[in-house]
Amino acid sequence: MAGGMDLGTGGKGGKKPLDTAINMVPFIDLMAVTISFLIMTAVWTQIGRLQVSQAGGASTDEQQEEEKTKTVQLTLLVSPTEMRLTADQSAFDPIPLTRDDKGRPDLSKLIARFKELKAQLPDQSAITLQTEDMVRYEDLVRIIDECIGSGLPQVSVSAAMG
């Protein structure tokens, strides 16, 4: 086996042999489970991702061409108590941020405002959300979902100024 090495099969001291066979089956099982888990979670991360860009970042040529065709800079300022929608420096009435009986924000007035806006500007597809620090993340995600559902798929998020 190991050349001139003492295998400990006899003699004094009762040493055990140093050559052992390692069972690789548990290691292979662990790797198979780990790889399966990684493949499944990779799919879920693709499904659960929101397409949101950061406002004020560098824009590509395609985004610059789209900005030339836009006529309105649409901004929604979100605070913990209200939402203010502005279109090219003209502000709409503030929308109070109320909650339903389950604690979720009631966005029906915001959806109605989006429908009015889309009736006036059917080509509008971009909106910038400016959020204050105290706005809950789950509220922000619901507002982003409503923007996309109301026909404004190009959502940018930035911190509120002031």
N, C-alpha and C positions, 0 to 999 in steps of 0.2 A: 504494500500500500504506500507507505510514506518513506520509502528508502531505508535509511539507517535509523529512523526515529523509533524510540521505544513506545510501543503501543499500549503498554500497561496491562498486558494480558496475563501477566504473571509477575513474579518477583515480589519484593517487599513494598509496602506502602499502599497497595491496592488501588493504584491510580486507574481512572477511567480512560478509555481511548479518546483522543482528540478529534478523530474523524467522525462526523455525524452527518446524517442525511436530513436536509431541511425540507419540510413539507411545504411545497409551493401552492397548494390548492387554496388555502385561506387567503393568501396574497392575491391570487388571480381572481378570486371571488370579490375581494374588496375593490380591485381595480375595475371589474366589470360593473359593479354597482355605482362606483364613483363616475365612470364615464357615462353611464346611462343617466345619472342625475344631472350632470353638466349639460348633456345634450337637451334634456327636457327643459331645464331652466333657461337655456339660451333662447328657446322658442318663446317662452313667456316674457322675457325681457323685450323682445321685439314687438309683441302684441301690446304690452302695457305702456308703451312709450308715447308721450305727447310730442307733437311737432311744434315746438315753440322756439323762436329766435330771440336773441337779446337785442333790445333796442339800442341804437347808437353804435353798433359794431360795424366793421367793414363790410360793405355790400359787394356782391359780385356784379358782373356786367348784366346778367339776366335780371337781377333785382333792380338795377338802375334803370333798365328799360321799362320795367313794370311801374316804377315810381313816376316815370315821365307821363304815363297814360292815366295815372290817378289824378283826381281833381280835389280830393278831400283828405286831409290828415285827421283821422279819427282817433280820439284818445278817450279812454275810460279811466278816471281816477277813482280808485277803490280805497275807502277808509273803513274802519270797523262799524261805522254807523250809517254811511251813505255812499252812493256812487254818483259821480258827475261825468256826463258824457259831453265832449266838445268835438266840434267839427270845424276845422279851419278857424280857430279862435272864437267861434260863436258857441256859446254854452247853452245847453238845454237845462230844464229844471232839474234839481238834484232828485235822485231816487233814493228813498230811505231803504236801508238794508235791514229788513225785518226777518224774523225767523218763524218757521212753521212749528207745529206741535212736536215734531221730531228733532228740532234744533237745527234744521237745515235752512239756508238762506232762501227766502221767497224771491225768486227772480222773474216773476210773471210781468212786472212792470218794465223790467229791462228788456225782456223778450218783445213786448209790445213796442217799445222804443226802437229796437232793432228792425222790426217789421216796417215801421214807418220810414226809417232811414233807408232800408233796402228798396222800398217803393219809390223813393225820391232818387236814389243813386243805385241802380241795379248792378253797375259794374264794380262797386266798392267791394273789395275782398280783404282789406287789411285793417287791423286795429291794433293800437298799442295800449296795454294795460299798465297803468302806473299804480303801484300798490304801496300803502304805508306799512310800516314794520309790524303793526299790531293786527293786521289782517291774517286770519287763520288760513293755513295752507289748503285745507279741504274746501274752504269757501273759494279760494283762488282757482282751484281745479274745476269746481262746478261752474264758475264764471267762464273759464276757458272753454269748457264743454258747450256752454250755451252760445258762446261766440261762434264756435265752429258749426254748431247746429243751426245757427241763424244765417249762415251763408257768409261768414267772415273767417275763412280758414287760415289766413296769414296772421297769426297772433304773435305779437312781440310783448315781452314783459320787461319792465324797468322799475327802478325804485322811484317813489314819488319825490318830487323836488319840493323843498321847503321845510 
